[in-house]
């Protein structure tokens, strides 16, 4: 953030950063980062936050200093004149002033409510009678409008809306996969032209989403009318995203379908790639969404959970130790990553290569516990060396690079600089060959530290400048900037 703020401060013109749908953020680290940004906001930068709930940010100082403009729902409501312009110019309706005023009152100036009302009036002869027939408490008005819009659609359009409501974003091929239809890209475009609360997400109009409130309504209708269909639709969406390389969404839909075996398989497949890109917190959260029995039945996932517990750095050694012992017992893996014969295992079939992979991770995790938890450098060095041996192969490059970097840190701590130099050379070679930005950044930082300890300050300066250039080109590695 410090580097980002410095770059922003050099921007010559005023600009605005708009964060939409901020209510979807539930990670405290994001809130803390944004709070830091607000505290040090450059004068030419303006921040706009759109949220359906109050963001958990302390803004009293900004309010007191006149540096914050707060717009609530009441500020965003259309008045009579704005409602008249919208209904006439945008929706193409010729309404009287009385009808417009009645709609504005019943929808409380909510633009989506006005749009829904306009859609429900199309094709009606007695517009005034329709407007005057609205009745009921305010909380029912929008439901009534939405039902009018949905029920007045042709049956195929109605089903399309319900079935695709499970999607946070949609395009033609994805809709075809979910609905088992053949409408293609033309279908979302038709709905947009019909003003059916379809919002384009890009200039090419390839991706769309439904208006959030309309989407909420459609999903509720789907759950009420055909609850058993929900999981099936999410499963189809997951399969489409997997085949099209959008794996995070594939996992999300598998979880929504409660197809935990599928979600677990996807997480396992993506683990090394996400680890190499520095997405450890995301992986940990994904694993935690799975039922405990699923995690325990998959040693790779259980092993990963133990490692992520260690990498959070909050000292949960007992939790990690318990998970490691369970994995070792399941697979007959010794505490130093030794593969031992196992006569009984609840895991059906585990190939030797898979057991070696897990053994390498066990060694890495136990090295971390020895180093961080007990300060036992001798054991940490031996375990990290064992991990490097076990994690040979291109498919294990990310994990092997981590072990090599850990080994380097231990060797630097005991002052064995020649051995540390060999270890860091290997780490750099592995991470560059694998193309894992986070590991490349980390290993280069350690090289700079080694050069500094040796008193080669000009070399260290060049290495750190290389790290800065690298993180500028690979934002996923930017988290390592503070180390540099």
C-alpha positions in Angstrom: 0.0 0.0 0.0 2.8 2.4 0.7 4.3 1.9 -2.7 0.8 2.2 -4.3 0.2 5.5 -2.4 3.5 6.8 -3.6 2.6 6.1 -7.2 -0.8 7.6 -6.8 0.8 10.8 -5.3 2.7 11.2 -8.6 -0.4 11.1 -10.8 -0.8 14.7 -12.1 -4.7 14.7 -12.5 -7.6 14.2 -10.2 -9.2 10.8 -10.5 -11.8 8.6 -8.7 -11.5 5.0 -7.6 -15.0 3.4 -7.4 -15.5 0.3 -5.3 -18.9 -1.2 -6.1 -20.8 -3.9 -4.1 -18.5 -3.3 -1.1 -21.0 -5.2 1.1 -19.7 -8.4 -0.4 -16.3 -7.9 1.4 -16.0 -10.0 4.6 -12.3 -10.1 5.0 -10.9 -7.9 7.8 -7.6 -7.6 6.0 -9.4 -5.8 3.2 -11.1 -3.4 5.6 -7.8 -2.7 7.3 -6.1 -2.0 3.9 -8.9 0.4 2.9 -8.7 2.1 6.3 -5.0 2.7 5.7 -5.7 4.1 2.2 -8.3 6.5 3.7 -5.8 7.6 6.3 -3.2 8.5 3.7 -5.3 9.4 0.7 -3.5 11.7 -1.8 -5.3 15.0 -2.5 -5.9 14.2 -6.1 -7.6 10.9 -5.4 -11.3 10.5 -4.6 -12.7 7.3 -3.3 -16.3 6.3 -4.0 -17.7 3.3 -2.1 -21.1 1.8 -3.1 -22.5 -0.6 -0.6 -25.9 -2.0 0.5 -24.7 -1.9 4.1 -22.6 0.5 6.1 -18.9 -0.3 5.6 -17.1 -1.1 8.8 -14.8 1.9 8.5 -14.1 4.7 10.9 -14.9 7.9 9.1 -15.8 10.3 11.9 -12.6 12.3 11.4 -13.3 12.7 7.7 -16.9 13.7 8.4 -15.8 16.3 11.0 -13.3 17.7 8.6 -15.7 18.0 5.7 -13.8 15.5 3.6 -16.6 12.9 3.3 -19.9 13.0 1.5 -22.3 10.4 2.6 -25.3 9.5 0.4 -27.9 7.2 1.9 -30.9 5.5 0.2 -33.1 8.6 0.8 -30.6 10.7 -1.2 -30.7 8.4 -4.1 -34.4 8.3 -4.5 -35.9 10.0 -7.6 -38.2 12.9 -7.0 -41.3 13.6 -9.2 -39.4 15.4 -11.9 -36.6 12.7 -12.1 -39.2 9.9 -12.1 -41.1 11.6 -14.9 -37.9 12.0 -17.0 -36.9 8.3 -16.4 -40.4 6.9 -17.2 -40.8 9.0 -20.3 -37.4 9.3 -21.8 -35.8 6.0 -20.8 -38.7 3.6 -20.5 -40.8 5.3 -23.3 -44.0 5.6 -21.3 -46.5 8.5 -21.7 -47.8 8.9 -18.2 -49.8 11.7 -16.6 -48.4 13.8 -13.8 -50.8 12.1 -11.4 -49.8 8.6 -12.5 -46.1 9.5 -12.3 -46.5 10.9 -8.8 -48.4 7.8 -7.7 -45.7 5.5 -8.9 -43.0 7.7 -7.3 -44.8 7.5 -4.0 -45.4 3.8 -4.1 -41.8 2.9 -5.1 -40.4 5.6 -2.9 -38.3 6.8 -5.8 -36.4 3.6 -6.1 -35.2 3.4 -9.7 -35.3 -0.4 -9.9 -38.9 -0.3 -8.6 -39.8 2.3 -11.2 -38.2 0.2 -13.9 -40.1 -2.9 -12.8 -43.3 -0.9 -12.7 -42.7 0.3 -16.3 -42.1 -3.2 -17.5 -45.3 -4.4 -15.9 -47.3 -1.6 -17.6 -46.2 -2.5 -21.1 -49.1 -3.7 -23.3 -51.8 -2.5 -20.9 -54.6 -0.2 -22.1 -55.7 1.2 -18.8 -52.5 2.6 -17.4 -54.2 4.9 -14.9 -56.3 2.0 -13.6 -53.2 -0.2 -13.3 -51.3 2.5 -11.3 -54.2 3.2 -9.0 -54.7 -0.5 -8.3 -51.4 -0.8 -6.4 -52.2 -1.4 -2.8 -50.6 -3.0 0.3 -47.8 -2.0 2.6 -44.6 -0.7 1.2 -42.7 -3.9 1.8 -45.0 -5.7 -0.6 -45.0 -3.2 -3.4 -41.7 -4.4 -4.9 -42.6 -8.0 -4.6 -45.8 -7.3 -6.5 -44.0 -5.4 -9.2 -41.4 -8.2 -9.6 -44.1 -10.9 -9.7 -45.9 -8.8 -12.4 -42.8 -8.7 -14.5 -41.9 -12.3 -14.1 -45.4 -13.7 -14.6 -46.0 -11.6 -17.7 -43.0 -13.1 -19.5 -43.4 -16.0 -22.0 -42.8 -19.3 -20.3 -39.4 -20.0 -21.9 -38.2 -16.5 -20.8 -39.6 -17.0 -17.3 -37.7 -20.3 -16.9 -34.5 -18.8 -18.4 -34.7 -16.0 -15.8 -35.2 -18.4 -12.9 -32.6 -20.9 -14.0 -29.8 -18.3 -14.7 -30.5 -16.4 -11.5 -28.0 -18.6 -9.7 -25.2 -17.0 -11.7 -23.3 -13.9 -10.4 -22.3 -13.2 -14.0 -23.5 -14.7 -17.2 -22.9 -15.0 -20.9 -24.5 -16.9 -23.7 -22.5 -20.1 -23.6 -22.7 -20.3 -19.8 -26.4 -19.8 -19.9 -26.8 -22.6 -22.5 -24.8 -24.9 -20.2 -26.9 -24.1 -17.2 -30.3 -24.2 -18.8 -29.4 -27.0 -21.3 -30.7 -24.6 -24.0 -29.4 -23.1 -27.2 -30.2 -19.4 -27.0 -26.5 -18.4 -27.1 -25.3 -14.9 -26.6 -28.5 -13.5 -28.2 -30.6 -14.3 -25.1 -28.8 -12.0 -22.7 -28.7 -9.3 -25.4 -32.5 -9.6 -25.9 -33.1 -9.3 -22.2 -31.0 -6.2 -22.0 -32.9 -4.6 -25.0 -36.1 -5.4 -23.2 -34.9 -3.6 -20.1 -35.3 -6.7 -18.0 -32.8 -5.5 -15.4 -29.8 -7.0 -17.2 -26.6 -5.0 -16.6 -23.6 -5.3 -19.1 -20.3 -5.9 -17.4 -18.0 -5.0 -20.3 -18.0 -2.8 -23.4 -18.3 -5.8 -25.7 -21.5 -6.9 -23.9 -20.1 -10.4 -23.5 -20.7 -10.7 -19.8 -23.8 -9.5 -17.9 -25.4 -9.7 -14.5 -28.9 -9.1 -13.2 -29.8 -6.2 -11.0 -28.9 -7.4 -7.5 -32.4 -6.9 -6.1 -34.0 -8.6 -9.2 -31.5 -11.4 -8.8 -32.4 -11.9 -5.1 -36.1 -12.0 -6.1 -35.5 -14.6 -8.9 -33.5 -16.8 -6.6 -36.1 -16.8 -4.0 -38.8 -17.7 -6.6 -36.6 -20.6 -7.8 -36.1 -21.9 -4.2 -39.8 -21.8 -3.6 -40.9 -23.3 -7.0 -38.2 -25.9 -7.6 -35.7 -26.2 -4.7 -34.3 -29.5 -5.9 -33.2 -27.8 -9.2 -30.9 -25.3 -7.4 -28.1 -27.8 -6.8 -28.4 -29.2 -10.4 -28.0 -25.8 -11.9 -25.0 -24.9 -9.7 -23.4 -28.2 -10.7 -23.8 -27.4 -14.4 -22.3 -24.0 -13.8 -19.4 -25.5 -12.0 -18.7 -27.9 -14.8 -18.8 -25.1 -17.4 -16.4 -22.8 -15.4 -14.0 -25.7 -14.9 -13.9 -26.5 -18.6 -13.4 -22.8 -19.4 -10.6 -22.2 -16.9 -12.5 -20.0 -14.4 -11.7 -22.3 -11.6 -12.5 -20.1 -8.6 -16.1 -19.8 -9.9 -16.1 -23.6 -10.5 -15.3 -24.1 -6.9 -17.9 -21.6 -5.7 -20.7 -23.2 -7.7 -19.6 -26.7 -6.5 -19.9 -25.5 -2.9 -23.3 -23.8 -3.6 -24.4 -27.2 -5.0 -23.1 -28.8 -1.8 -21.1 -31.1 -4.0 -18.3 -31.1 -1.6 -16.4 -34.0 -3.2 -16.3 -32.1 -6.5 -15.2 -28.9 -4.7 -12.5 -30.8 -2.8 -11.1 -32.2 -6.0 -11.0 -28.8 -7.7 -9.2 -27.3 -4.7 -6.6 -30.1 -4.7 -6.0 -29.6 -8.4 -5.5 -25.9 -8.1 -3.6 -25.9 -4.8 0.0 -25.7 -6.1 -0.9 -23.0 -8.7 -2.7 -20.8 -6.1 0.1 -21.3 -3.6 2.6 -20.2 -6.2 0.6 -17.1 -6.8 0.5 -16.2 -3.1 -3.2 -17.0 -2.7 -2.7 -18.9 0.6 -5.5 -17.1 2.5 -8.0 -17.8 -0.2 -7.1 -21.5 -0.2 -7.4 -21.7 3.6 -10.9 -20.2 3.5 -11.9 -22.6 0.7 -10.8 -25.6 2.6 -12.6 -24.4 5.8 -15.9 -24.3 3.9 -15.7 -28.1 3.4 -17.1 -30.5 6.0 -14.5 -31.9 8.4 -15.2 -35.5 7.2 -14.3 -34.5 3.6 -11.1 -32.8 4.7 -10.1 -35.8 6.8 -10.9 -38.3 4.0 -8.5 -36.5 1.7 -4.9 -36.4 3.1 -3.7 -33.8 0.6 -6.4 -31.4 1.8 -5.8 -32.2 5.4 -2.1 -31.7 4.9 -2.7 -28.4 3.2 -4.9 -27.2 6.0 -2.1 -28.0 8.5 0.3 -26.0 6.4 -2.0 -23.0 6.1 -2.6 -23.0 9.8 1.2 -22.7 10.2 1.5 -20.0 7.5 -1.0 -17.7 9.2 1.6 -17.1 11.8 -0.7 -16.9 14.8 1.0 -19.7 16.7 -1.6 -22.5 16.4 1.0 -25.2 16.7 -1.2 -27.7 18.5 -3.8 -27.5 15.8 -1.2 -28.1 13.1 0.5 -30.9 15.1 -2.8 -32.7 15.4 -3.5 -32.5 11.7 0.1 -33.7 10.9 -0.2 -36.7 13.2 -3.5 -37.6 11.6 -2.0 -37.4 8.1 1.0 -39.4 9.1 -1.2 -42.1 10.6 -3.4 -42.3 7.5 -0.4 -42.7 5.2 2.3 -44.3 7.2 4.5 -41.2 6.9 7.0 -40.7 9.6 7.7 -37.4 11.4 10.7 -36.7 9.1 8.8 -37.4 5.9 9.8 -41.1 5.8 7.4 -43.2 3.9 6.7 -46.3 6.0 4.7 -49.4 5.3 1.0 -49.0 6.3 -1.2 -52.1 6.7 -4.5 -50.3 7.3 -5.6 -46.9 5.9 -9.1 -45.4 5.5 -7.9 -43.9 2.3 -8.7 -46.2 -0.6 -5.7 -45.9 -2.9 -2.8 -43.6 -2.6 -0.1 -43.8 -5.2 3.6 -43.8 -4.1 4.1 -40.5 -5.8 1.2 -39.0 -4.0 2.6 -40.3 -0.7 6.0 -38.8 -1.5 4.3 -35.5 -2.2 2.5 -35.6 1.1 5.7 -36.7 2.9 7.5 -33.7 1.5 4.7 -31.4 2.8 4.9 -33.1 6.2 8.6 -32.4 6.4 8.1 -28.8 5.4 5.4 -28.3 8.0 7.4 -30.0 10.8 10.4 -27.8 9.8 8.2 -24.8 10.2 7.1 -25.9 13.7 10.7 -26.7 14.7 11.9 -23.2 13.4 9.0 -21.0 14.5 7.6 -22.9 17.4 10.6 -24.3 19.1 13.6 -22.5 17.7 15.2 -25.8 16.9 17.3 -24.8 13.9 19.2 -28.1 13.5 15.9 -30.1 13.1 14.4 -27.4 10.9 17.4 -27.6 8.5 17.3 -31.4 8.3 13.6 -31.4 7.7 13.7 -28.8 5.0 16.5 -30.7 3.2 14.4 -33.8 3.4 11.4 -31.8 1.9 13.5 -30.6 -1.0 14.5 -34.2 -1.8 10.9 -35.5 -1.6 9.4 -32.7 -3.6 11.3 -33.2 -6.9 9.5 -32.8 -10.1 7.9 -29.9 -12.1 4.4 -30.5 -10.7 5.8 -29.9 -7.2 7.9 -26.8 -8.0 6.0 -24.4 -5.8 6.2 -26.6 -2.7 9.8 -27.4 -3.4 10.7 -23.7 -3.8 9.0 -23.0 -0.4 11.1 -25.7 1.3 14.3 -24.3 -0.4 13.5 -20.7 0.8 12.8 -22.0 4.3 16.1 -23.9 4.3 17.8 -20.7 3.2 16.4 -18.7 6.1 17.5 -21.4 8.6 21.0 -21.5 7.1 21.3 -17.7 7.2 20.3 -17.8 10.9 23.2 -20.2 11.8 25.6 -18.2 9.6 26.3 -21.0 7.0 26.5 -18.6 4.1 27.9 -21.0 1.5 25.1 -23.5 2.1 22.5 -20.7 2.1 23.9 -19.5 -1.2 23.4 -22.9 -2.8 19.9 -23.2 -1.3 18.8 -19.8 -2.6 20.2 -20.5 -6.1 18.1 -23.6 -6.2 15.0 -21.8 -5.0 15.4 -19.1 -7.6 15.9 -21.6 -10.4 12.9 -23.7 -9.3 10.5 -20.7 -9.0 11.6 -19.1 -12.2 11.2 -22.3 -14.2 7.8 -22.9 -12.7 6.7 -19.3 -13.3 5.3 -18.8 -9.8 5.5 -15.0 -9.1 5.1 -15.1 -5.3 8.0 -17.7 -4.9 10.2 -15.7 -7.3 9.7 -12.6 -5.3 10.4 -14.3 -2.0 13.6 -16.1 -3.2 15.0 -12.9 -4.7 14.4 -11.1 -1.4 16.4 -13.8 0.3 19.2 -13.4 -2.2 19.2 -9.6 -1.4 19.4 -10.4 2.3 22.3 -12.8 1.7 24.2 -10.2 -0.3 23.6 -7.7 2.4 25.0 -10.0 5.1 28.1 -10.5 2.9 28.5 -6.8 2.7 27.9 -6.7 -1.1 25.6 -3.7 -0.8 25.6 -2.6 -4.5 24.6 -6.2 -5.5 21.9 -6.2 -2.9 20.6 -2.9 -4.2 20.4 -4.2 -7.7 18.6 -7.4 -6.5 16.0 -5.3 -4.5 15.5 -3.1 -7.5 14.9 -6.2 -9.5 12.3 -7.3 -6.9 10.5 -3.9 -7.2 10.4 -4.2 -11.0 9.2 -7.8 -10.7 6.4 -7.0 -8.3 5.3 -4.1 -10.5 4.8 -6.5 -13.3 3.2 -9.3 -11.2 0.7 -7.8 -8.8 0.2 -11.2 -7.1 3.8 -11.0 -5.9 3.3 -7.5 -4.5 2.5 -8.8 -1.0 6.3 -9.4 -0.7 7.2 -5.8 -1.2 7.5 -5.1 2.5 10.2 -7.8 2.8 12.2 -6.0 0.2 
